[in-house]
Amino acid sequence: MTRNLRLAPITPANIEAAIAVKVRPDQERFVSPVVKSLAEAYVHPKVAWPRLILDGDLPVGFLMAFLDIDWNGEGVDFRSGLWRLNVIPDAQGRGIGRFAVESVAAELRRRGGTRMYVTWEPGEGGPEDFYRKLGFQLTGEKSEGETVGVLDLTHLS
């Protein structure tokens, strides 16, 4: 397993490396490309938390968390969680995704959060098994057609 993993904010110096992070072609239907995530981060700067995932100095993935979004637009249910996760094909299966989820969980706990949400596109070959193995529970909700999962952060170290 990789041990030199770290997160880096997106900057002018690494934006091209971030945009170059691509998933396998068969996974493209399950996650938006990094360039779309960065556009969304630009228009939602108060709630988006984009980060490049590096193994040493090598870009191996990208994540973007959402922070205190108004879930239903009614001003009563504010949630935080993992918005996007892209891992390059050569790095998949090496703990990068787990590192990403744990990093977002740590940031949310640092900010006082007790729950972490994620959504995923259902379908064969999709990320549901990955998220369920990490402890995410189904909420029974859908968000824009995607399945919603939640992780209780109070039981994590």
Salt bridges, closest charged atoms under 4 A:
ASP26 OD2 - ARG24 NH2 2.91
GLU40 OE2 - LYS36 NZ 3.99
GLU40 OE1 - ARG84 NH1 2.64
ASP55 OD2 - ARG94 NH2 2.89
ASP57 OD1 - ARG6 NH2 3.09
ASP77 OD2 - ARG79 NH2 2.89
GLU102 OE2 - ARG98 NH1 3.59
GLU107 OE2 - ARG110 NH2 2.68
GLU107 OE2 - ARG111 NE 2.71
GLU128 OE2 - ARG132 NH1 3.75
GLU141 OE2 - ARG79 NH2 3.05
ASP152 OD2 - HIS155 ND1 2.96
